[in-house]
C-alpha cells in the first residue's frame, strides 16, 4: 500500500515499530509538497502526538523521518508548527511587509534623463549634477539622487528599469596601441640594436629625483648613460636624439619596456625618421630586456648608488656620465660575452668563459669586417686614440675623483 495516501493499516505504535524494523511488508512512496505537509499533520493527529510520552514521540518522529526523507531539523520545525496551531503551512515566500524602496522608478527616470542630457558622466560627476539640480536650481525630482552614494548610483544604472529606458550601453573597449612591435629583437651578430631603460634616483621630501637613461648595444655591450630632470617628452627626446648619435656605429634597432616614456608617438616618429626598428618587450617575458636591466645594477647603481639625487643636478650628472663614465665603460671596463652552445637535448646554453672577456670597444673591433658597421666619418684609428689616451687604471682614477667631487657638491648643497 502507499503510505503517503493510505496509512490506515498502521493503526498502533507497534505497527509503526514493526514498519521501522522492517518486519512489516509495506510499499510506500514519499509524499512531497503540500500533500507531504497535510500527510504529516494527519499522521500526528491520528496517533495523538500531543498526548504521547517522549519515547513514543521519538518513534513517531523516526517514522516521519523515514517516510518523508526530510532532515531531523526540518521534521522538528514542522512538528513545532503543528503543535502551535494544528496546521502545517509553507511559510516560504516574500515577507508580508518588505523593506520600502528608497529609490523609486521616478528616481531611475530622472537619472536616465540626466545621463541622456550630459552623455553619461562618471558617478561622482552625475551625483554632483543631481545635487546642483536640487539645491541650486530647486528641482525636487532630484532630491533623493542628490544624496545617493556613488556606488548605488552605478547599481541603479545596472537595474533592469534603467537599461530598459536608456537602451544599450556601449562599454569602453580597449584598443591596442600600434606603436612598436611586441617581440624580441634579433641582432644576428650585428651591432646597433640598443636596449633602453630608465633608472630613477628617487624622491625625497617632495623633491623630485633625476632620471638616468641607460642604452646598451645587444651585441657589443657598448653603453651610453645620460641624465635628465624628467622623463617627459621635453627632456627625453633631445637626450635620445643625442644618444643615438653618440654610438660610433649605425643604430638599427631600439628596444624598450612598455613604459609610456618610450612607447609614444613622438619617440616612434623620431625612430621612424632615422629608419630605426622599434620593438618593445612582450608580456610575461622578463628576459626580453634583461641585458640593460643587469647593467642598471652592475653599472648605474654601482657608480651612482641608490640615494636621492635632486633633479636640478641633472646637467652636472649628465656631464659626468657622458664625459667620464661612458668612455670608461666602453674603453676600459671588461665584460663577459656569452658563448652559445647546444646541449644533448638541442637547447641553447650560454657559457661565459674568461677567454671571451673584453671591453665593448675591443668586442666591436673583433667582429668580422667591423669597419662596415661604423658611421661615415668615423674610423678605428680615431677610436683607438680615445681608447689609448689613458690606461684602465688612470681612467678608473679619473672616474673616482670626478664622482667624489660630484657627490661632495650634491651633499654639500643638500646640507645647506
N, C-alpha and C positions, 0 to 999 in steps of 0.2 A: 504494500500500500504506500501511497505518497504522504509522507509525514506533513509536508507543507500544506496539504489540502485536507487531509483526514487523519486525525490523531485519536479518533475515538477508541481504537483498541488499547491505547496506552492510557489506562484509567488510574493506575495507582503508582506510587513511588517505586514499588517493587518492579513494575513493568519498565519504568524508566531505568532502574538499576540493571535489569537484565538486558535492556537495549544497549546501555553503555558498555556492559561487559561482553557484548557480542553473542549472548546466548539466545537472543530473540531474533528470528529471521524476519527482517523488515527491509523493504526497499523504500528509499526516500530521495527526494530532490530538494536541495536547499532553496527556500523561498528567497526572493530578492525584492528590493524596492519597497513600495507601500505595502504590498502583500506580506513582506517579511515583518514589518513593524506591527501589522494587525495580527499576524500569527503569534508573535511574541507576546502581545497583550492578551490574546485569548488563552494562551498556554499558562501564563502567570495567573490569570483569573481562575481557570479551571482547576488548577492544582492548589489554589488558595495560598499563594506565596506570602501574603501578608501575615497569615497565622502560623506559618511554618517556623520551626526552630532552625538554628544555624546549620546543623548537618544536613537537614532536608533542603534548606535553601541552597546549600552548596551542590547538592545532587541536581536540583533544577537548573542551577547555573551551568553545570557541566553539560547537561542535556542541550541547553540552548547554544552553548559554545560549539558542540559537535555538529548540530544540525545546521546552524546558520553560517559557520565558518568565520564569524566575527572574532575580534580580539577580546581579551578579558576586560580591557578598559572600555571598549565600546559596549559590551553587554552590561557592565556596571552602570554606565551612564543611562542606557535605555531602561534598565530596571528602576533606577532612581527617578527617572521621569515618570514611569508608570506608577510608582508609589506616591508620587507627588500629586498626580491628577487623574490617574486611571486610564490615561490615553498616551500613546507614543506618537509624537509628531516629528516630521522632518524640520528641524529648526534652521537648516541652512538657507541662505538667500541674503538679499540685501537687507541692511538694517532698517528698522521702521522709521528712524529719524536720522538719516545720513548727515555727514558734515555739509554745511551750506557752502556753495561755491562762492569764493571770494571774487573771482574774475568771471564775468558773465559773457554771453555771446555779444553783448553790446561792446564790451571792452575789446574783444577779439576783432569786431568790425572796426572799431576806432584804430586799433593797431594796424589792420590791413590798409585802411585809408592813409595812415601816416607813412607806412612803408611805400605805398604807391606814389605818394607825392614827393618823397625825399629819396627814392631809389634804394630803400632798404639799407640804411646805415648800420653801423655797429650797434651792439646792445647798449653800451653807455650813452652813445650819441642819441639813440632813439628815446631812451628814458629821459634824457635832458630835454628833448623836444616836447615830450608829453608834459614834463614838469613846467616848461615855459608856457605851453598852451593853457595849462590850468591856472598857474599862479600869476603869470604876466598878462595873458590875454583873456582870462576869465572863462575859458571853455570848460564847463563842468563835465563834459563827456570824457575828459582825460583825468578825472580826479583820482581814480584808482590806479591808472597807469603811471601817474606821477610819483607814486610811492612803491612801485613794483621793483623787485630785485632784478638785477641784470640776468641772473641765471634763470629765473622763472619767465622772464620775457622771451628767452630762447625756447622755453618749454611751450609757451603759447604759440610761437612760430612753428613748432613741430606738431601742434594739435591738428586733428582732422578738420575742425571748423576753419582754422586759418588757411590750411592748404586748399580747402575747397573753394574759398573765396579768392585767395591770392593767385592760384594757378600754379604751374610748375616752376620750381626754383632751380636755376642753373647753379650748381656748386662751382667753387673755384677749381680750376683744373691746372695741375702742374704742367709746365712746359719745359722741355729740355733746352738748355742754352746751347746754341750751336757755335760755341767758342772753343777752339782746340779739339784735338782728337783724344779720346779717352783710351789710351794704350801706352805700352811701354816703348820707348824709342829703341831703335835698332841701329847703333853706330856702324856695325860691321868693321870695326878696327879703324875707322876714320875719326880724326879729331874734329871738334866743332859742335858736338852735341852736349849742350850745357844742362846741368841740373841746378835748379834755383830754389832757394828757401830764405825765409826771413827769421831773424833772431831778435827778440825784444829784450831790452835791458831793464825792464820792469818799471813800475810806477812807485812813487814814494811820496806820501803826504800830499797827494793831489798834484804832484809834479810829474808830468809825462816823461818816460824814458825814451831814448832814441832807439832806432831800429837798425840792425846790421843786415845788409843784403849779401848773401853768400852765393857765388856762382862757381861751379866746378865742372870741368870737362870730364865726360864719362870715360874717355879712353886714356888720356894723359894725366888726369887729375890736376891739370893746370887750373889755378884758382885765382879769383879776384874777390876782394871784400870791400864793401862800401858802407857808409853810414849816412842815414837820413833822419830828419826830425820826425816825420810821419810816413806812413805807407800809403798816403793818398796819392792821387794822380799828379798833383802839383809838385810833389817832392820825388816820387818814384820814377816817373817817366824820364826826366833828364838823366837820372843816375843809370837807368837801364840802357839808355842810348849810349852813354859814355862807356858803360861796362862792355857792351857788345863790340865797341871799337878798341877796347883795351887788349883783347887777346890777339896774339900775333898771327893766328890762323883764322880762316874764314869760318863764320858761325853758320851751321846748317840746321841745328835743332835747338829748341828751347822747351824744357820740361819742368813743370812746377806741380805743386799740390793743387787742391781745389779752392784755395783762398781767393777771395774777390779782389785782392790787391794785384793779382796777376791775371785771373780769368775775368777780363772785362774787354770791352770793345776797343778802348784806346790802346791797350797793350797789343791786342790782336791786330789792329791796323798798323801799328809800328812794325811788328814782326812780318806782317804780310808785305809791307813796303820793302823790307830788306830781304824778302824771299826766304824767310826762316820758318822751318816747320815748327808748329806749336802743338805740343802734346801735354796732357795732364794725367795725374795718377788715377788708376782705376779704383773702384770701391773694393774694400777689404783686400787690398794688395799693398801692404805696408812697405814691401821691398821695392816698389817702383821708384821711390825717391830716397832709397837707403844711403846712397853714396854721400849726398850732400847732408843728410841727417847725421851721419857719422862724422863728417867734417865739422858740423856745428859743435860737436862735443870735443873733438880732438884738437881743433884749431881755435874756433871763436871763443868757446868757454875757457879754454886753457890760457889764452893770451889776454882776453878781455874780461874774464870772470863772469860771475852771476850777479854782481852787485848793481845797484841802480846807477845809471849814468844819465843825468838830465839831458833833455833833448836839445837845449841850446848849445851843448858841446858837440853837436853833430859835425860841424865844419872841422873842428880840431881833430876829432876822432877819425873823420874821413881822410884828412891829410896824413894821419898816422897809418891807417890801413892801406891806403893806395901807395904812399911813398916809401913805407918801411916794411909793413907786414906782408903785402902781396909779393914784392920782389924776393923777400926771404923765403916765402913758401914755395915759389916756383923755381928758384935757382939754388937754394941751399938746404932745403928740408927733404930728406929722402922719404919715399913712400913705398909700401908694398904694392905690387901689382899681381893680380891673380893669374894663375896658370890653370886653364880648364882642361880636365881630363875626364874620360868616361870610365865608370866603374863596370863591374861584371854584369850589372843589370842594365847597362846602357844609359844610366843617369849621369848628368853633368856634375862634377865635383870640382870645387875651387881649391887650389893649393897655393899658399903664399910662401914662396921659397926666398931664401936670403939672396940667391943669385939674381933674382928678378927685381930686387930693390933698387930704386933710382930716384933722382929728382924729377919732377914733372918736365922740366926743360930737357933733360937727358932722355927721358922717355919719348918726347916729341922727336928729338933728333934720331932716335933708334928706329922709327917707323920706316917701312920700305918707301923709298922715294919721298922722303919727308918734305923736301923743298916745294913739292907741288901743293901742299896744304897752306903755305904761308900766304899772307896777303900781299898784294902788289906793293913794291917799295920796301918790303921787309926781307932781310936776308939773315942767314945763320951767323954771318960774320958780325953783324950788328948785335945780335942777341948774345954771341959769345963774349963780346966786350962787356955787356951788362953782367953776364954770369961770372966772369972772372975779374970783375972790378975789385972784389974783395973776397977773402976766404970765408968759409962757412962760419968759423968762429968769430971773425970780425963782423959778419952780418948779424950773428946772434947777439954779440956785444952791443952793437948799434941798436938792435931791436929792444933789448932790455933797458938800455939807457933812455931811449925815447919813450918807452912805455912807462918807466918810472917817473919821468918828467911829466908825462900826460896825466897820470893818476894823482901825482902830487898837486898839480894845478886843480884837478877836479875836486879833490878832498879839501884843499885849502879854500876854494870858493864855496863849497858846501858848508864848511865850518863857519865861514864868515856870515 
